[in-house]
């Protein structure tokens, strides 16, 4: 059985929204830093409580980017409505994959879960997801960056757990802001903090089968440096450099990057 850990006082104690944080303060281009209060990330907002909603409403958000697909939204629900905030849904993976996977999890179909995730299969599934998003979702990532550079901040990015799809979108945004890959990785791995990460709720005295399910699912619920490394390696393999990825892959050139940095960075 899990226990809810204490959330550090430096972060808001959100009840129904996990993995929330402000990217403010992260180092970026030319010695500048991300301006506090302009770029946030989290898990989905569908289960936000009234107090969570009041807090989110106090951020002055212009845009919420939701990277979930239709299967995710059917499972978790639509985001709570935030007055005056533009909601932009940009699915970053195939809803059929998500629906089938969560059907297996909910059914605790151990035979099929073993077939899908045993050995290195769980890790392989995750690394392939990261590779696929980098290679096939260039139009979507380009849209996010152009929207941010135009009129979308303050903005919040989320997927389901706020770890993978939102994690990659935040990573791409930070790269466009001139952050190093080490900075991107350090923020990405913060999703593993006990008060942020997805938690499987196991009944008291859970049996061996339930514990095996948790073990099989662990690669799916962790932010691992090797996953992000695959994304970076894919950028290098296809485009050669981060700059060419942004310019040629996402259609986001140097002038676009300067506009983005003017909006999101501070000295």
DODONU-718396 format. One record per residue (C-alpha): residue in one letter; x, y, z. Coordinates in Angstrom, 3 decimals. Each point is the difference from the previous one (the first is absolute). Layout:
SITE  resn         x         y         z
SITE     A         X         Y         Z
...
//
This chain:
SITE  resn         x         y         z
SITE     X     0.000     0.000     0.000
SITE     X     1.403     3.410    -0.931
SITE     X     0.170     3.036     2.209
SITE     X    -0.123     3.556    -1.285
SITE     X     3.364     1.620     0.787
SITE     X     0.337     3.542     1.240
SITE     X     0.369     2.493    -2.833
SITE     X     2.832     2.480     0.578
SITE     X    -1.187     3.448     1.052
SITE     X     1.661     1.543    -3.070
SITE     X    -2.634    -1.634    -2.209
SITE     X    -3.786     0.313     0.086
SITE     X    -1.780    -2.876     1.702
SITE     X    -2.299    -0.991    -2.838
SITE     X    -2.339    -2.845     0.856
SITE     X    -1.302    -1.176    -3.358
SITE     X     2.780     1.154    -2.347
SITE     X     3.328    -1.798     0.158
SITE     X     3.471     0.894    -1.222
SITE     X    -0.620     3.749    -0.073
SITE     X     2.913     2.397    -0.148
SITE     X     1.097     3.397    -1.237
SITE     X     2.982    -0.084    -2.379
SITE     X     1.038     3.438     1.194
SITE     X     3.673     0.377     0.840
SITE     X     1.378    -2.630    -2.370
SITE     X     3.138     1.215    -1.815
SITE     X    -0.340     0.678    -3.723
SITE     X     1.715     1.972    -2.783
SITE     X     2.576     2.743     0.592
SITE     X    -0.024    -0.290     3.768
SITE     X    -3.729     0.694     0.177
SITE     X    -2.554    -2.105     1.886
SITE     X    -3.595    -1.043    -0.511
SITE     X    -2.195     2.716     1.460
SITE     X    -2.027    -1.232     2.993
SITE     X    -3.722    -0.235    -0.612
SITE     X     0.034    -0.407    -3.790
SITE     X     0.478    -3.733    -0.586
SITE     X    -1.475    -2.801     2.103
SITE     X    -0.321    -3.771    -0.364
SITE     X    -2.191    -2.601     1.693
SITE     X    -2.107    -3.098    -0.347
SITE     X    -3.576     0.306    -1.264
SITE     X    -2.445     2.446     1.594
SITE     X    -3.098    -2.196    -0.173
SITE     X     0.038    -0.826     3.724
SITE     X     0.880     3.472     1.259
SITE     X    -1.834     0.847     3.222
SITE     X    -1.656     3.351     0.668
SITE     X     3.109     1.219     1.805
SITE     X     2.222    -1.300    -2.820
SITE     X    -2.161     1.857    -2.499
SITE     X     0.233     3.215     2.002
SITE     X     3.780    -0.322     0.090
SITE     X     0.229    -0.697    -3.744
SITE     X    -2.311     2.938    -0.622
SITE     X     2.348     2.252     1.965
SITE     X     2.903    -0.666    -2.395
SITE     X    -1.350     2.299    -2.698
SITE     X     0.253    -2.769    -2.590
SITE     X    -0.614     0.860    -3.628
SITE     X     0.237    -3.537    -1.432
SITE     X    -0.134    -3.607     1.211
SITE     X     1.553    -2.512    -2.408
SITE     X    -1.496    -3.477     0.458
SITE     X     2.056    -2.697    -1.750
SITE     X    -2.344    -2.886     0.862
SITE     X    -1.764    -1.994    -2.674
SITE     X    -3.689    -0.904    -0.144
SITE     X     0.506    -3.228     1.959
SITE     X     1.744     1.865     2.815
SITE     X    -2.752     2.582     0.190
SITE     X    -2.677    -2.691     0.031
SITE     X     1.827    -1.750     2.838
SITE     X     0.862     3.007     2.179
SITE     X    -2.584     2.579    -1.066
SITE     X     0.249     3.466    -1.489
SITE     X     2.000     2.694     1.758
SITE     X    -1.793     2.255     2.437
SITE     X    -1.070     3.248    -1.589
SITE     X     2.191     2.959     0.865
SITE     X    -1.703     3.316    -0.652
SITE     X     1.540     1.943    -2.850
SITE     X     2.621    -2.653    -0.777
SITE     X     0.408    -1.413    -3.503
SITE     X     0.085    -3.819    -0.063
SITE     X     2.065    -1.474    -2.850
SITE     X    -0.104    -3.772    -0.507
SITE     X     2.929    -1.327    -2.065
SITE     X     0.115    -3.830     0.253
SITE     X     3.560    -1.288    -0.168
SITE     X    -0.713    -3.701    -0.413
SITE     X    -2.513    -2.423    -1.459
SITE     X    -3.164    -0.431     2.095
SITE     X    -0.277    -3.654    -1.010
SITE     X     3.281    -0.835     1.756
SITE     X    -1.037     1.721     3.204
SITE     X    -3.445    -1.551     0.093
SITE     X     1.277    -3.534    -0.438
SITE     X     2.754     0.420     2.555
SITE     X    -2.301     1.354     2.709
SITE     X    -2.561    -2.733    -0.679
SITE     X     2.720    -2.536     0.866
SITE     X     0.961     1.914     3.141
SITE     X    -3.555     0.433     1.267
SITE     X    -0.752    -3.685    -0.659
SITE     X     3.249    -1.012     1.754
SITE     X     0.482    -2.360    -2.945
SITE     X     3.292    -1.410     1.232
SITE     X     0.572    -2.273    -2.998
SITE     X    -0.316     2.836    -2.501
SITE     X     1.923     2.416     2.209
SITE     X     2.876    -2.486     0.168
SITE     X    -0.063    -0.333    -3.780
SITE     X     0.040     3.784    -0.407
SITE     X     2.360     1.094     2.764
SITE     X     2.177    -2.832     1.361
SITE     X     3.782     0.058    -0.305
SITE     X     1.040     3.122    -1.892
SITE     X    -3.345     0.376    -1.785
SITE     X    -1.301     2.717     2.325
SITE     X     3.142     2.083    -0.411
SITE     X     0.021    -0.695    -3.754
SITE     X    -3.598     1.168    -0.238
SITE     X     0.882     3.269     1.727
SITE     X     3.118     0.717    -2.035
SITE     X    -1.895    -0.685    -3.219
SITE     X    -2.719     2.435     1.134
SITE     X     2.591     2.715     0.543
SITE     X     1.629    -0.708    -3.360
SITE     X    -3.360     0.041    -1.761
SITE     X    -1.083     3.322     1.508
SITE     X     3.258     1.631    -1.126
SITE     X    -0.211    -1.419    -3.524
SITE     X    -3.738     0.166    -0.732
SITE     X    -1.342     2.935     2.033
SITE     X     2.115     2.791    -1.427
SITE     X    -3.037     1.955    -1.211
SITE     X    -1.563    -0.170     3.476
SITE     X     3.192     1.051     1.783
SITE     X     0.500     2.818    -2.484
SITE     X    -3.553     1.167     0.648
SITE     X     0.638     0.105     3.739
SITE     X     3.132     2.112    -0.398
SITE     X    -1.592     2.421    -2.459
SITE     X    -3.027     0.394     2.259
SITE     X     2.212     0.721     3.012
SITE     X     2.005     2.542    -1.976
SITE     X    -3.133     1.811    -1.150
SITE     X    -2.458     0.516     2.831
SITE     X    -0.420    -3.058     2.217
SITE     X     1.787     0.829     3.250
SITE     X    -0.345    -0.582     2.848
SITE     X    -0.490    -3.595    -1.092
SITE     X    -0.362    -3.394     1.626
SITE     X     0.866    -3.244    -1.805
SITE     X    -1.366    -3.351     1.103
SITE     X    -0.752    -3.524    -1.154
SITE     X    -1.359    -2.732     2.273
SITE     X     2.757    -0.294     2.603
SITE     X     1.986     3.025    -1.187
SITE     X     3.063    -2.149    -0.563
SITE     X     0.450    -1.197    -3.591
SITE     X    -1.959     1.976    -2.596
SITE     X     0.030     3.166     2.081
SITE     X     3.570    -0.830     0.989
SITE     X     1.115    -0.108    -3.632
SITE     X    -1.913     3.160    -0.880
SITE     X     1.593     1.826     2.914
SITE     X     3.376    -1.421    -1.069
SITE     X    -0.430     1.323    -3.546
SITE     X    -1.095     3.393     1.339
SITE     X     3.013     0.209     2.302
SITE     X     2.321    -0.929    -2.876
SITE     X    -1.541     2.813    -2.057
SITE     X     0.667     2.325     2.945
SITE     X     3.659    -0.949    -0.135
SITE     X     0.070    -2.275     3.044
SITE     X     2.646    -2.723     0.056
SITE     X    -0.986    -3.630    -0.249
SITE     X     1.266    -0.442     3.560
SITE     X    -2.455     2.656     1.201
SITE     X    -2.812    -1.660    -1.929
SITE     X     0.828    -3.401     1.505
SITE     X     0.177     1.356     3.546
SITE     X    -3.500     1.469    -0.282
SITE     X    -1.330    -3.138    -1.719
SITE     X     1.201    -2.251     2.839
SITE     X    -1.803     2.132     2.597
SITE     X    -3.143    -1.903    -1.022
SITE     X     1.376    -2.937     2.025
SITE     X    -0.308     1.846     3.315
SITE     X    -2.293    -2.024     2.305
SITE     X    -2.616     2.768     0.249
SITE     X    -0.109     0.422    -3.789
SITE     X     0.122    -3.452    -1.555
SITE     X    -2.891    -2.252    -0.926
SITE     X    -0.848    -2.354     2.844
SITE     X    -1.658    -3.385    -0.321
SITE     X    -2.350    -0.533     2.904
SITE     X     0.531    -3.520     1.271
SITE     X    -2.384    -1.504     2.493
SITE     X     1.311    -0.961     3.424
SITE     X     1.530    -3.451    -0.323
SITE     X     0.044     0.094    -3.798
SITE     X     0.785    -3.408    -1.431
SITE     X     2.841    -1.082    -2.229
SITE     X    -1.975     0.612    -3.205
SITE     X    -0.786     3.609     0.922
SITE     X     3.616     0.622     0.967
SITE     X     1.123    -1.460    -3.334
SITE     X    -2.352     2.354    -1.839
SITE     X     1.569     2.935     1.851
SITE     X     3.482    -1.194    -0.927
SITE     X    -0.929    -0.472    -3.663
SITE     X    -1.475     3.496    -0.125
SITE     X     2.910     1.737     1.723
SITE     X     1.803     0.944    -3.260
SITE     X    -3.172     1.752    -1.145
SITE     X    -0.353     2.098     3.139
SITE     X     3.599     1.199     0.378
SITE     X     1.915     2.807    -1.644
SITE     X     3.261    -1.623    -1.045
SITE     X     3.033     1.776    -1.381
SITE     X     0.325    -2.725    -2.644
SITE     X    -3.395     0.949    -1.461
SITE     X     0.963     3.640    -0.426
SITE     X     3.407    -1.059    -1.336
SITE     X    -1.783    -1.856    -2.808
SITE     X    -1.842     3.210    -0.912
SITE     X     3.264     1.943    -0.116
SITE     X     1.729    -2.752    -1.991
SITE     X    -2.884    -0.037    -2.489
SITE     X     0.356     3.757    -0.505
SITE     X     3.709    -0.460    -0.668
SITE     X    -0.477    -2.981    -2.321
SITE     X    -2.605     1.680    -2.203
SITE     X     0.874     3.699     0.121
SITE     X     3.584     0.050     1.259
SITE     X    -0.429     2.852     2.491
SITE     X    -2.674     1.482     2.230
SITE     X     0.012     3.178    -2.113
SITE     X    -0.730    -1.938    -3.209
SITE     X    -2.731    -1.973     1.795
SITE     X    -1.685     3.232     1.051
SITE     X     0.476     1.729    -3.358
SITE     X    -0.412    -2.819    -2.507
SITE     X    -2.075    -2.452     2.023
SITE     X    -2.362     2.365     1.800
SITE     X     0.123     3.034    -2.291
SITE     X     1.093     2.173     2.908
SITE     X     2.874     2.210    -1.133
SITE     X     2.378     2.351     1.757
SITE     X    -2.382     2.968    -0.099
SITE     X    -2.763    -2.175     1.466
SITE     X     2.332    -1.090     2.791
SITE     X     0.858     3.594     0.862
SITE     X    -3.708     0.870     0.255
SITE     X    -0.549    -3.015     2.249
SITE     X     2.944     0.959     2.193
SITE     X    -1.210     3.586     0.289
SITE     X    -3.328    -1.304     1.277
SITE     X     1.245    -2.670     2.397
SITE     X     3.456     1.037     1.215
SITE     X     1.279     2.585     2.418
SITE     X     3.484     1.312     0.724
//
